[in-house]
Amino acid sequence: MGKRFAMKKMISTAIVGAMVLSFAACGSDNSDKPEQDSEGGSVTLEFQQWWGVELPEGVLEDICNDFTEETGIKIDLLSNPYADTKTQIAAGAAAGTMADIVGLDGAWVYDFAKQGSVANLTERMKDANYDDSQLLDQIQFEGNTYMIPVVNFAYPMYVNTDILSEAGVTEMPATWSEFLDACEKIVGNTDAAAFAIPLSTEAPNGIQNQFMTWLWASGGSMLTEEGKPDLEGNTDLEEVVDFVKEMKEKGYLSDGAEAMKEQDMVNEFENGRLAFMVDGISHLTTIKEEAPNINFDYIKMPVKDGYEGESGMDVANWGIGISENCKHKEEAWQFVEYLMSPEVNAKLAEQANAFPGNGNAEPDYSSNDELFQKAYQMFQESYAVNEFTGAPTSEDLMRSFNEQLVLYLDGDTSSAKDMLSAAQKAWEPAFE
């Protein structure tokens, strides 16, 4: 598959096939009998996640009930908002009381795997003779998988077509030079800003979603083949830094970037003050509801002039893992396999307004918004990438890079090369 759907350097590509586990109670020939725990009762697994809150009501419950009907294994859903789930899972990891199955953000995987609180899924798959060729991504630590992305949320570029029309931009930009030309027309002929990069250190994910996405779109990487920092001397990254510096110097960026958070950027777009932004497809419905008079479209990230390779698309995802303290890892894996089966994974993707994690899933998006369908097509034509996923202390990495970038944009660092050298030194201790 090449780089298709592979999270470069950090993530091995692979996995999902068909496998049936049969469990029989001791002394019985009835293979349909429900799984039993050590006390002879049916196995019940706790599944802690934030998905149930964000999905339409009842969707996750129905999926779990279908699994129970098929296997006899019961699923006890623990559903809370993302921030609460993160706190609860972290507390459970520290205390050794983590739920049997957990929803995971890729940014958490390194720490949980390092402290031994999540189970090695590579071992689970080997023990089960599981064919992993259908899984689009796996999040790894030291060569082993600890999280599987179940569904993906892509980050295309949003375009306010009304602003482009007013500015006299007649063609959607596909390269950096075309993008800069469009920005010049926008700031010269409208009251809108051309682009925004949220650079608040309080919420530094602008480095991931609005900065590094330029690098990934043109096939670049911020990591070595071994998954170590590759900032210093990285000419591809130097070009991205100077590209953003040029936008800053020419007045193309929204004001107040240093205090801006991602939601501030979205607000600017909804209020008709921003022509281009990179944002998740999860905001598609929200923007249409909150700004019904805004006409907008999706385009792929413009690529570096002359680049003709495959383009990376920034993604976030709902990941899944099994806790190390789970007493029924085989049954827990059976549930993970069920969620990743083509039919169930397609259903979950449809209901989440997301893209599937199983390469053989065929979700029916015919009733979804046309822009969503367009984003899915772009996703299929790209490879999914987010090199911060699975990286150690990923939020701190974004923050330290953010700090160095701001110094360069403000003229306190003399060159992109020096800026990246300083960022490299800030990153290296986390990877030791």
ROMARTOR-350647 format. One record per residue (C-alpha): x, y, z; residue in one letter. Coordinates in steps of 0.1 Angstrom, whole numbers, plus 2048, in hexadecimal, padded with zeros to 3 digits. Example, Ala and Ser with C-alpha at 12.3 -4.5 7.8 and 13.67 -1.06 7.14 Angstrom:
# residues 2
87B7D384EA
8897F5847S
***
This chain:
# residues 432
800800800M
81E817802G
816835817K
7F1831812R
7DF834833F
7FF82F846A
809846862M
82C84A858K
84984186EK
83483C88DM
81A823881I
81C802870S
8017FC856T
7ED7DB858A
7D07C6864I
7AC7B9865V
7A0798858G
78777F862A
78B769880M
773756896V
77C74F8BAL
7697338CBS
76772F8F0F
756712902A
74F70F927A
7626F3938C
7526D1935G
7396DC91AS
7376D78F5D
7206F48EFN
73670D8DCS
71A7278DCD
71A72A902K
72374D90EP
74775491AE
74B74E93FQ
76275F958D
77574C974S
75574B989E
74073C96DG
72D75B964G
72B76B942S
748782939V
7417A893CT
75A7C092EL
75C7E5937E
7617FC919F
76B820922Q
76983A906Q
75B85B8FBW
74C84E8DBW
72A8478E9G
72686C8F1V
72F8778CEE
71C85D8BBL
6F685F8B5P
6E48528D3E
6E282C8D6G
6FB8248B9V
7178178CFL
6FF8048E6E
6EF7F38C7D
7127E88BBI
71B7DA8DDC
6F97C88E0N
6FE7B88BED
7217AC8CAF
71279E8E9T
6F778C8D6E
71177D8BFE
72A7728D9T
71A7738FCG
73578C908I
7257AA919K
7327CD914I
72E7E7930D
73180991FL
741825933L
73A84491ES
745867927N
752886914P
775885906Y
78689A922A
77588693ED
77E86592DT
7A2870929K
7A587894ET
793858959Q
7A8841943I
7C985294EA
7BE84E973A
7B682996CG
7D782495BA
7EA83297AA
7D581D992A
7D47FD97EG
7AE7FF97CT
7AA808957M
78A7FA946A
78E7DA932D
78B7EB911I
79381090CV
78E82B8F1G
7B083B8EBL
7BE85A8DBD
7DF8538CAG
7EF86E8DFA
7EA8598FEW
7F98398F0V
81E83F8F7Y
81A84691CD
80182A922F
81681090FA
83681B920K
826817943Q
8177F5939G
7F37FE93ES
7E77F491CV
7EA7D290DA
8017C88F0N
7E87C38D3L
8037B48BCT
8057978D5E
7DF7958D5R
7DE7938AFM
7F97798ADK
7E97638C8D
7C87658B4A
7D875F892N
7C877F888Y
7CD78C864D
7D57B0868D
7D77BA843S
7B67CE843Q
7BE7E685FL
7C8808851L
7DD81386FD
7EC80788FQ
7FB81C8AAI
81B80D8B7Q
8348108D4F
8567FF8CFE
84A7EB8B2G
82A7DD8C1N
8067E98BCT
7F37F78DAY
7D780A8C9M
7C28048A9I
7B1822899P
78C818895V
780836881V
793854873N
78A879872F
79C88B855A
7A88AF854Y
7A28BE831P
7A58E3829M
7858F782CY
780913812V
768930815N
75E9327F1T
74C9537F5D
76D964800I
7809547E3L
7669617CBS
7679847D9E
78D9837D7A
78D9787B3G
79C9557B9V
78D93F79ET
7A191F7A3E
7A690C7C3M
7CB90B7CCP
7DD8EA7C8A
8018F57CFT
81290C7E7W
8189277CDS
7F39267C3E
7E99287E7F
7FF9477EDL
7F19577CED
7CE9517DBA
7D895F7FEC
7E597F7EDE
7C49857DBK
7B097E7FBI
7C2997811V
7C39B07F5G
79F9AF7EBN
78B9A480AT
78A9AB830D
791986837A
7B1975842A
7BE95A82BA
7C993E843F
7CC937868A
7E492387EI
7DA9228A2P
7FA9268B6L
7EE9278DAS
8059138F0T
7E890B906E
7D98F68EBA
7F68F08D2P
7E48D88BAN
7E78F389FG
80A8E489AI
7FB8C3892Q
7DC8CD87EN
7E48EE86DQ
80A8EE86BF
8188CB866M
7FC8C384ET
80F8D7834W
82D8C1838L
8198A0837W
8058AB819A
8258AC804S
83288B811G
84989982CG
85088B84FS
85A89A870M
86987887BL
884860870T
87E83D865E
884832889E
86A84A896G
8828648A4K
88188A8A0P
88C89587DD
8898BB880L
8AC8C787EE
8B98C885AG
8978BD84DN
8958D282DT
8718C8826D
8678D6848L
87D8F5844E
8698FD825E
8488FA838V
855910853V
85F92B83AD
83E926827F
82B92F847V
84494B84EK
83C95A82CE
817959833M
81D96A855K
833986845E
81A98C829K
7FD990840G
7EA971834Y
7E5962857L
7CA96B86FS
7D498388AD
7DB9778ADG
7E99558A4A
7FD9528C4E
7DD9528D9A
7C79408C0M
7B891E8C7K
7A99078ADE
7859108B7Q
78E9358B2D
79992D88FM
77891B889V
765939896N
77895087EE
76E939861F
74A93886CE
74995E86EN
75596284AG
777970854R
78D954849L
791946825A
7A492582CF
7A790F84AM
7B28EC852V
7998DB868D
7898B9870G
76B8AD85DI
7598A987ES
7528CF87CH
7408CC85BL
71D8C986AT
7248E2886T
7308FD86DI
7128F8857K
6FB8FB875E
70C919884E
71592C864A
6FA92284BP
702940835N
726936830I
72E92480FN
74C90E812F
75D8F1801D
7798D7808Y
79A8D57F6I
7B98C07FBK
7D68D180CM
7EB8E37F1P
80C8D27ECV
82F8DF7E6K
8358EA7C2D
8428CD7AEG
8378B27C7Y
8268967B5E
82587A7CFG
80986D7E5E
7FB8877FDS
7F7882822G
7D788D833M
7D7896858D
7C088086DV
7B387B890A
7A285B89BN
78F8478B4W
7A782C8BFG
7A280D8D4I
7B87F98ECG
7B67DE907I
7C27E592AS
7DE7CF937E
7CA7C8957N
7AD7BA942C
7A679694EK
79578C92EH
7AD797912K
7A177D8F9E
77D7888FCE
7887AD8FCA
79B7A68DBW
77C7968CDQ
7697B68D3F
7857CB8C2V
7847B38A5E
75E7B78A3Y
7617DD8A2L
77B7DB886M
7677C2871S
75E7D2850P
7387D4856E
7397E1879V
7567F9872N
742807854A
72480C86AK
73881E885L
74983486BA
72783E85CE
71884787DQ
73785A889A
73B86E869N
75D860867A
77284A850F
777824857P
796814867G
7917F4853N
79C7F682FG
7817DE824N
7647F1835A
74C80081CE
73881B82FP
71982881ED
71D84E81EY
701854804S
6EC86781DS
70987B82BN
71089F821D
7208A27FEE
73F8B380EL
743896825F
74387F807Q
75D8957F6K
773894814A
77186E815Y
77C86D7F1Q
79A8837F9M
7A286C816F
7A284E800Q
7B985F7E8E
7D2868804S
7E485681FY
7DA85C843A
7F586C858V
7FA87C87AN
81D877887E
8148848A9F
7FE8668AET
81284D8C4G
82E8668CAA
83B86A8EEP
82B888900T
81D8938DFS
80C8B28EDE
82C8BE8FCD
83D8B88DAL
8238CF8C9M
8278E98E4R
84D8EB8E2S
84C8EC8BCF
8319078BFN
84791C8D5E
86591A8BDQ
84F92289FL
8409418AFV
86394D8B7L
86D94A892Y
84C959885L
85297789DD
87697C891G
8879708B1D
89895389FT
8AD95A880S
8A493C86AS
88E91E865A
8AD909869K
8B591888BD
890915895M
88F8F088DL
8B08E989ES
8A28F88BEA
8828E38BAA
8978C48B5Q
8A98CA8D6K
8888CF8E8A
87A8AE8DAW
8978978DEE
894890904P
8708838FFA
87D8688E6F
89A85C8FCE
***
